[in-house]
Amino acid sequence: MKVGIVSYGVYIPRYRIKLEDIAAVWGADAASIKKGLKVNEKSVPGLDEDAITIAVEAARSAVRRGNIDTSRVGAIYTGSESHPYAVKPTSTIVAAAIGAEPVLTAADYEFACKAGTAAIQTCMGLVVSGMIDIGVAIGADVSQGAPGDALEYTAAAGGAAYVIGSSDLAAIIEDTYSFTTDTPDFWRREGMLYPEHGGRFTGDPGYFKHVIAAAKGLMEKIGSKPSDYDHAVFHQPNGKFPERAAGMLGFSFEQIKTGMVVPMLGNTYSGSCMIGLAAILDQAKEGDRIFMTAFGSGAGSDAFSITVTDKIEDIRNGAPKVQELLADPIYLDYANYAKHKGKIRV
């Protein structure tokens, strides 16, 4: 049975803050930070936005784009590391918002920045097993970064939703492969407002070890190579890491540039790779092959090999595209950014 993407949707808040406005508050060199991170600005949630509202809007966009009959939805899984409730699922709220309740199965996932792609894999398995007709996999975050911490320059807000099924596929997921270890490069304990991280340790043995291993593992599994793909997208904590990972694997910048949204968006954590994939689907042609590898601290990577079908033309213009969502931003100064992010507490 073929399994893949029936539809997809993205939501990105209009609010932004430029990196130089963050750097100015902390007396940092904005030029060197922007050069090192290859990020110019990042998205900021509205005062009434959180991971749930972002997940809902992304799911609504996916339903609208594919003209999905939501009575067919048998599963909803939302991956995030910023679920508003410690005890109360995001996914049931999404089900109600898109008219899919009662849904057969729903749960929230957490695996740092790859919880959304883990949700895709779960939906794939349920579809292939025959337990459900279609499922919705979501990655959505309002990322946290402590004031003055390196994370504050990139931690952003946004999300993407994918409808996974076995018919009317806009893109076939040929195969998937994961590589997971207990590598504590990033963590946030219950009650902590902001995560802590191992600095450069998050690069290697965190990001690069897992991304490279998962990507190579999938290509070896299915007998493919970088030159077989028209596009590639890797988790984007900044602009530097995915470029380096692509080079290490043998992918060119031309292959990754379409999905490189981080310079104008920042790191949307669980939404990062999934929004990058959506940016590619917004432009891809029938027969294009896409290679995607997500990464989540803690640590693991999920790799996917995807082929676009002619159905993409039927759904592509049914909802806002990524570049449309990135356009016409509303810029905030640091004080209003801090207010939006809840950094000011009394």
C-alpha positions, 0 to 999 in steps of 0.5 A: 500500500502506498502512503503519503501526504494528502494535504498540508497546511502552515501557520506563521504569526505575522509578528517579527523581531529583528535580531539587531533589536535583541542584540541591542538590549544585551550589548551584543554584536548583531552583525557577528550574530547574524553572520554566525547564525545566518538568521535575520529575524524571527516570528513572534506569537500574538498575545492570544496565540500559543501552540494550540492556536497555531496547531488549529490554524495549520490543521484548518489550512490543511483541511481547506487546501485538500478539501478534506472530509474531516469525518474520515480523520481517524487520528490526530497527533500534535508534536510540540515542546510548548503544549500550553497544558501539562495535563490536557491534550492539544490534539483533542482541541484540534479535533473539535476545531476542525470538526473531526470529533469524536476521533478514534485516537488522539495524543500529544507528542514531545521529542524536542524539535522532531515530535511532529515528524514522529507524528507523521510516522505514527499516522503512516503506520496506522494508515498502512495497518488499516486502523484509520483512513486518514490521520493528521500529524502536526508540529507546532511550537512557540519556542522558548529562550531565556532572556539574553541566552543564545536561543533567544535569537532564533526561538520562534513561533509557527507550525505545520499540519500534514494529512496522511493517507493512502489515496489521492496522494499529493506526495508519496512517502517512499520510506522513513528511517530513524536514528535515536540515542540518549544524548542530553544536549537540551532539556527543560524540567517540569516547572522551568520557564526556559530550556537549558542546553549544552552549547556547542555540544548541541551541534555534535554529538547532538545535531550532526551525529543524528542527522547524518546517521538517519540520512545515511541510514535511509539512503542505504535502506532504499538504495538512493543517493543525494543526486537522486533528489531535486530538493532536500530539507534538514532541521533548521535551528539556524541557517548554518547547521542545515547547510553544513549537514547538507554538505557533509551528506553530498547535497548542494545548496541548490537542493536545500534553498527552496526549503530554507525558511529559517533566515526570515522565520527563526527556529519553530522547533517542532514546526521547523522541518515541516514548514521547510517541507511545505515551502518545497511542496508549494513549488515542487513539480510532479516527479520531484523527489524530496529528502527530509531529515528532522532532528530533536534534542535528547536526541534523534532524527527522522529521515523521509524520502518523498516523491511528488505526484500530479495531485499537488497541482490540485491542492497547491493553491487551496491555502496560503503558501509559506512565502505568503505567510512570511510576507507583510510582517509586523515588527516589534521592538524588544519591549513588545516582543517581551510582552508577547512572549510573557517574559515580563512577569509580576 
